[in-house]
Structure formats: structure tokens, C-alpha cells
Amino acid sequence: MAELELPRGERYRSLRRVALHRPLLTSGIVATSLVAMALEGIGLSFLFPVIEAAQTGGALSTAEGGIAGRLLSVYAAVGLPLTLEFLLLGLGCVMTCRYASAFAVKWLAAKLTKGYERALKDRAYELALGASVAYYDEEGSDDVLNAVLTQTRYAGRVIGRIVQFFQQGLLCVAYAAIALAIAPLLTMAAAVALGGLTVLFRYGIEPGYAVGDRVATANEQLQETAQAGTQGVRDVKLFGMRSDLLSEFRATLDRYATTSVAVRRNEVAIQSFYQLAVSLALFGLVYVAIRYRALSVSALGVFLFAMFRLAPRLSSLNATVYAIEGELPHLVRTHRFIDQLADRQEETAGAAVPERIDEIRFENVSFAYDDERVLDDLSMEIEGGEFVGVVGPSGGGKSTVVSLLARLYGPDDGAILANGESIQTYDLRAWRETVAMVRQDPHIFDDTLRYNLTAGRSVSERDLRDAAETALVTEFLDDLPRGFDTVLGDDGVKLSGGQRQRVALARALLTDAPVLVLDEATSDLDTALERRVHRAVETLDGDRTVVAIAHRLSTVANADRIYTVEDGRVSETGTHSSLTARDGTYAELYAMQRSERVES
Ligand SMILES: Nc1ncnc2c1ncn2[C@@H]1O[C@H](COP(=O)(O)OP(=O)(O)OP(=O)(O)O)[C@@H](O)[C@H]1O
């Protein structure tokens, strides 16, 4: 993903999105935090009479004013004796509830954090699977992987911190309220001093989101480099790219570590120096309170207790805000990624696909991947049940033709019609079940041969064997240690190129799709095997339409119709014999391949 500024509005929208994800849970956290705050306040107010009792040797009276007075009148109303023991008992009960609610907040916060992370991952992966191939062409799969797995984790973490901020913030409010009730002027003076310090730290240190954004970018680059090294490990070794990749990875790792340390350093700097400043301010307050204010011993005790509880929380609150800002870019980027993906979804809904495909027509189709036209006013016709060959020089647009047929992309101009209807109007999933495509370099899943053949569908043993027979998978089946149950390894490393292609062909045959597209699907087989596979496919059943792209022209010599595609257009059409009789590209390519065969 591109490195982008994080506008303030986008940050707030991201936070709002989290808050509205599970409104009940969010409200539960807010309510429980408020309860914890209130209980903390009540707990503190117990200190008044406790200190009072300590001073008077246990005697208490309801004549006390202010907070203590209110507390004592509650005791009187409930009918509890006003003794030190009962006061401590009351304090114990309040504290138990206070910490039980703190536990509840943390538990609910974990539920929200992990639940949101799960929801983000789920949504991101679902959208990633539904995104158009063009999106992957632009963004690359490594960015998608990073967003789905890593960014979402950081995004979840930021929520936990926000809850922590909220809970600690409310406790600070409780202490400040008590202090304000006891000594309003002193508290206000302290608030001005601490507020000034907060502003100073905020503007004196690089903003958290700026450093955090750099961490997020470095993280993305790390993923890209790591993936390039591991996925392309063979070429990395063969072309001596190890040291280049390693130094690139290390440079990114350094950036990642340096920026991560910067976030943490700033966070702890805020925490430590703020704590120092707060402690110094506190001593000042204590001095003033003792020296100039006529506070009672109990009021002074509670005031100081509140201040001492407030001070570390305030400094960690500032550090938490900084950490939140540092991690917010991950949340914003994840939301941005999800929105981008949602905009780039394939249009799936559409009309039912006819049971029989009688005819497919490309009518003046033009297409460009980016700005460069790859297909230019191309027209061709495929009759149901025909075997059609597509040949031509490399880069002419053959694979693009069949990618459009499988609706991996849509035409920019013109139309592709099946039975007279544009294929774009058909239900996408049903259309892809109609067209089975075998690519030159198919993906083999790191699973059993059986899974790779059935693609997870339930298929009868007999159909499995038949498809394996037709695609000549049976030729190497006995060499696999566990037959159909052999695990084929990461991207089928345990198979040769030709074996992988045969597995992919059998997978396509098992779908029973009426249109079979072979895009250089047997190019890795030797000529004899390729011919055997093709003969088996051609004689499958009369109803199946086969479109085969081939460089080796002998593969399509039996085709009912052959199209030569050059520079994005059809340059000639005919059967093998009619085309070889002409003085065109096909005849030229054929003559060249024949002489190569004779020479070898
Ligand atoms: N995903 C893509 N994004 C951008 N350009 C692409 C993409 N796929 C193919 N192209 C470009 O489109 C042009 C036609 O490619 P295409 O694969 O359709 O040709 P082809 O005739 O099948 O070639 P080959 O015989 O070498 O497989 C080429 O110039 C290629 O670089």
C-alpha cells in the first residue's frame, strides 16, 4: 500500500467505526468504567472518617460536613453502627466492587479488541478473495497478506489501548473531583500546571502518528522483501540475489527497529519526565497545602492520597495517548485497505448460465491492462463442441483472450457473447463453473493430490480415477508414496512441471465444465505425452468445447478451427491444412517448428 498522510478526519472516522462495531459491548465498557470511577471516588471518601476515627480514637459523628458527612449519613440511614470496624468493612466492600468492575472492564476490552481484530481479519480476507484480479495486478499479493495478517493485529491492539486510556482517564476524573471538592484553588492551580506540561510534551515531541506511520510503512516493506526472498527462493539462489535481498531486508529492519524504538522512547520519555514534573508539582502542592491552607488533617490526608494516585496515572495517560497515536496508522490503513477492497470486488450477481453453450463470440473486443492496448478490435467465434486452437507470437494477446473469456477481466470495448448474451450479464460463479481454465503455471496447493484434483469438492472415486487417467496423472501415481493421499508440498514442489500441469488438467476435467480452456496447459510435457493428453481430451465427449492456446502447433493440428492472434488482433483463421497452405504467420511458424524437429 502506498505511504499516505493520515488526515485527522480519517483517524476519527476509524475510531468511530470501532466504537460502533459492537455498540452494546462498547456501552458495557463505558458503563463499567463509570462504575469503577464512582466506586474509586466512594472508596477515597471513606478515608475521611477513617482518618478522623484514627485521630479521635474511634469516635465518629454524623455532624461531619462535605463528602464525609454524606457518607456517614448513609451509614446512619442504613442503620449500621459508626465504628472504625464497620467503616473498614464498608471500605472493603466498595474496593471489592471497584476491582471487580476493573476486572470486568479489562475482560470486556479483551473481548472488544480480539473480537474486532477477528472481524477485521475475517472481512479483509473475505474481501481479498472477492477482489478483482486487476486489484492484485496493481497491489501485489504481499501487500494484501500484510494487511490481512499483520496490520489487523496492530489495529486490534490500538483498541485495547483506547479502552485503557478511557478507564484510566475516568479514574483521574474521580481523583480530580475529590481533590477539587477538598481544595478547589489548589487543584485548579495543579491542573493549570499539569495541563501546561501536557501541551509542552505534545508539541515538544514528534507526533505519535507521524512516527507510527513510518513504523507501518517499514512493516509493509519488511513483508514485501521477506516474501520476495521466500517465494522466489530458487531464483534468489540461482541468480545470486541473496546478499542484495538480505541487505534490503536489513535496511528495512533497521528502519522498522529505529522507528519502533522512537515510538517507545518518546512514550517512556513522556511517562518518566511527566512523572518527575508531576512529583515536583506535588511537593509544591503539599508544601502550600500545609503551609498556607487551613485543611483539616483528614482533608489533607485524602487530598494528598488523591494527588498521589492521580500523578502516575496522569503521566501514563499521556504516554498512552502517544502510543495510541503511534498505532492509529495501522487501524486507519486497515480500514482504508478494507474500503479499497470493497470498491474492487468482482460483480458476482447475474442471470443463470444456459445449460448448453452453443456459441461464443468475441465481437470487436478491445482491452488494455493499464494504458497500453493489448487486444484491439478482436473478433472470433467458437461453436459449441468445437476444438479451437489459438496460436501466435509471444505477447500477441492469446492469454488475455482466454482471461477475458473466464471473466478474470472485462473488455473495455466490444462484447463477448455466449448464446447471444454478453457473458458479463451471467452470474459470475456460475460462469466460472462453465469455463474451466488450465493455466501454464497452475497453483498446486500444499495438500494431498486428492485435494488438488477435487479442489475440496466431493467427487466419486470413479470420476477421480477417470480424470486422472485422461490427464495421464495415473502415469506417475504409483511413484507417489501415498498415491492420491500424498501431500504435494508448497506449490507442488514434489512434482515436475509436466506433472503439475497434468494435475491441473485433471482438476479442470473433474469440474465437468462444458468449456475447457487450455492456456499452454501441457507445454511442459514432452511431445509424445502432450499428444497423448490432447488426444484423450479431444475424444472426451462431443459436447465439450475446448479452446487451446499452444506454441507447439502440432498440438492444435486437429482443431476444427485455428485463430492466429498477433498484436491483439486475429490475423488469420482456418484449419491446420488451410493455414499451412497459405503464406501467413501460421505457415511460417509451422515451417520453423518442423525444421527444428527435423534438425533435432
Ligand atoms: N496482468 C497484466 N498486467 C499488465 N500487462 C499484462 C498483464 N498480462 C499480460 N500483459 C501484457 O499484455 C500483453 C499480452 O500478453 P498475453 O499474455 O496475453 O500474450 P500471449 O500471446 O499469451 O503471450 P505468451 O505466448 O508469451 O504467453 C503483453 O505485452 C503482456 O506484457
The ligand as a Gaussian input file, in Angstrom:
#p B3LYP/6-31G(d) Opt

LIG

0 1
 N       -1.572000      -8.665000     -15.768000
 C       -1.011000      -7.905000     -16.702000
 N       -0.775000      -6.594000     -16.465000
 C       -0.205000      -5.821000     -17.404000
 N        0.154000      -6.243000     -18.621000
 C       -0.043000      -7.534000     -18.930000
 C       -0.631000      -8.439000     -17.978000
 N       -0.706000      -9.657000     -18.549000
 C       -0.195000      -9.532000     -19.791000
 N        0.204000      -8.255000     -20.020000
 C        0.749000      -7.733000     -21.266000
 O       -0.192000      -7.977000     -22.295000
 C        0.439000      -8.363000     -23.480000
 C       -0.203000      -9.665000     -23.990000
 O        0.062000     -10.680000     -23.052000
 P       -0.540000     -12.145000     -23.202000
 O       -0.083000     -12.917000     -22.031000
 O       -1.993000     -12.059000     -23.441000
 O        0.178000     -12.627000     -24.528000
 P        0.376000     -14.106000     -25.073000
 O        0.111000     -14.032000     -26.528000
 O       -0.439000     -15.083000     -24.295000
 O        1.907000     -14.316000     -24.773000
 P        2.692000     -15.695000     -24.491000
 O        2.554000     -16.536000     -25.707000
 O        4.099000     -15.233000     -24.278000
 O        2.093000     -16.319000     -23.269000
 C        1.918000      -8.495000     -23.189000
 O        2.543000      -7.349000     -23.701000
 C        1.995000      -8.502000     -21.680000
 O        3.123000      -7.825000     -21.247000

